[in-house]
């Protein structure tokens, strides 16, 4: 089923959000002080690229072939890096990056939530719901990192 003009516009807006997430995670992976956080941001960047690609498939009416890694926050157990002897400025820096990314993920997840029911196709709604769940998992994974490192 071809997308309506409104549906196509919504997908393109969601792609803009995914592109921002990709760019932000790329930048923050380079800026992070802790290697564990760099690794997390790189993993999330890859997943955001998968989302962008899935949205491209939707635009090309290829919803039956959407397939990408599903992130499960319950399986993420970060290693603590920051303790009482750590560099406080580095910890504050990384805490800021995490807090900003959680806010971004909350915003992007709500965009999917608002747009989801604008689509007639069940396959598209299921794909968008899958991505929305991933966005929530991203925020949870970052929160786990913050909690493990005493940044909450």
C-alpha positions as CSV (number, residue, x, y, z in Angstrom):
1,X,0.0,0.0,0.0
2,X,1.4,3.4,-1.0
3,X,1.8,6.1,1.6
4,X,-0.5,9.1,1.6
5,X,1.2,12.5,1.3
6,X,0.6,13.1,5.0
7,X,2.1,9.7,5.9
8,X,5.1,10.3,3.7
9,X,5.6,13.7,5.4
10,X,5.4,12.1,8.9
11,X,8.0,9.5,7.9
12,X,10.4,12.1,6.6
13,X,10.0,14.1,9.9
14,X,10.8,10.9,11.8
15,X,13.8,10.4,9.6
16,X,15.0,13.9,10.5
17,X,14.7,12.9,14.2
18,X,16.7,9.7,13.6
19,X,19.4,11.6,11.7
20,X,19.7,14.0,14.6
21,X,20.1,11.0,17.0
22,X,22.7,9.4,14.7
23,X,24.7,12.7,14.6
24,X,24.3,13.3,18.3
25,X,25.5,9.8,19.3
26,X,28.4,10.0,16.9
27,X,29.4,13.4,18.4
28,X,28.9,12.2,22.0
29,X,30.7,8.9,21.4
30,X,33.8,11.0,20.4
31,X,33.2,13.5,23.3
32,X,32.6,10.9,26.1
33,X,35.4,10.5,28.6
34,X,34.5,6.9,29.6
35,X,35.1,4.0,27.2
36,X,32.0,2.2,28.4
37,X,29.9,5.2,27.5
38,X,31.6,5.6,24.2
39,X,30.7,2.0,23.4
40,X,27.1,2.5,24.5
41,X,26.8,5.7,22.3
42,X,28.3,3.8,19.3
43,X,25.9,0.9,19.8
44,X,22.9,3.3,20.0
45,X,24.1,5.2,16.9
46,X,24.1,2.0,14.9
47,X,20.6,1.2,16.1
48,X,19.4,4.7,15.2
49,X,20.9,4.2,11.7
50,X,18.9,1.0,11.5
51,X,15.8,3.0,12.3
52,X,16.6,5.5,9.6
53,X,17.1,2.7,7.1
54,X,13.8,1.1,8.2
55,X,12.0,4.4,7.6
56,X,13.6,4.5,4.2
57,X,12.2,1.1,3.5
58,X,8.7,2.3,4.5
59,X,9.1,5.3,2.1
60,X,9.9,2.7,-0.6
61,X,6.9,0.6,0.3
62,X,9.2,-2.3,1.5
63,X,7.7,-2.9,4.9
64,X,7.8,-6.7,4.6
65,X,11.6,-6.7,4.5
66,X,12.3,-4.5,7.6
67,X,14.7,-6.4,9.8
68,X,17.2,-5.0,12.3
69,X,18.7,-5.6,15.7
70,X,16.3,-5.3,18.6
71,X,17.9,-3.7,21.6
72,X,16.8,-5.0,24.9
73,X,17.6,-2.8,27.9
74,X,17.0,-5.6,30.4
75,X,20.1,-7.3,29.0
76,X,22.3,-4.3,29.3
77,X,24.5,-4.3,32.4
78,X,27.1,-1.5,32.3
79,X,30.4,-1.7,34.2
80,X,30.9,1.1,36.7
81,X,33.8,3.4,35.8
82,X,33.2,6.3,38.0
83,X,33.8,6.0,41.8
84,X,34.9,8.2,44.6
85,X,38.5,8.4,43.2
86,X,37.5,9.4,39.6
87,X,37.9,12.7,37.9
88,X,34.9,14.7,39.0
89,X,34.9,16.9,35.9
90,X,34.9,13.9,33.5
91,X,32.0,12.4,35.5
92,X,30.0,15.6,35.3
93,X,30.8,15.9,31.5
94,X,29.6,12.4,30.9
95,X,26.6,12.9,33.1
96,X,25.6,15.9,31.0
97,X,25.9,13.8,27.8
98,X,23.7,11.1,29.3
99,X,21.0,13.5,30.5
100,X,20.8,15.2,27.2
101,X,20.5,11.9,25.3
102,X,17.7,10.7,27.7
103,X,15.8,13.9,27.0
104,X,16.3,13.4,23.2
105,X,15.1,9.8,23.4
106,X,12.0,10.8,25.4
107,X,11.2,13.4,22.7
108,X,11.7,11.0,19.8
109,X,9.7,8.3,21.5
110,X,6.8,10.7,22.0
111,X,7.0,11.7,18.3
112,X,6.6,8.0,17.3
113,X,3.7,7.7,19.8
114,X,2.0,10.8,18.3
115,X,2.5,9.7,14.7
116,X,1.9,6.0,15.0
117,X,-1.9,6.1,14.6
118,X,-1.8,8.4,11.6
119,X,-1.0,5.4,9.4
120,X,-3.5,3.1,7.7
121,X,-1.1,0.2,7.2
122,X,-0.8,-2.3,10.1
123,X,2.8,-3.2,8.9
124,X,3.8,0.4,9.1
125,X,2.3,0.9,12.6
126,X,4.0,-2.3,13.8
127,X,7.4,-1.0,12.4
128,X,6.9,2.4,14.1
129,X,5.9,0.7,17.4
130,X,9.0,-1.4,17.2
131,X,11.2,1.7,16.7
132,X,9.4,3.5,19.5
133,X,10.1,0.6,21.9
134,X,13.8,0.8,20.9
135,X,13.8,4.5,21.7
136,X,12.5,3.8,25.1
137,X,15.1,1.0,25.6
138,X,17.8,3.5,24.6
139,X,16.8,5.9,27.4
140,X,16.7,3.0,29.8
141,X,20.1,1.8,28.9
142,X,21.5,5.3,29.3
143,X,19.7,5.6,32.7
144,X,21.3,2.3,33.8
145,X,24.7,3.6,32.8
146,X,24.0,6.8,34.9
147,X,22.8,4.8,37.9
148,X,25.7,2.3,37.8
149,X,28.1,5.3,37.8
150,X,26.4,7.3,40.6
151,X,25.1,10.0,38.2
152,X,21.4,9.8,39.1
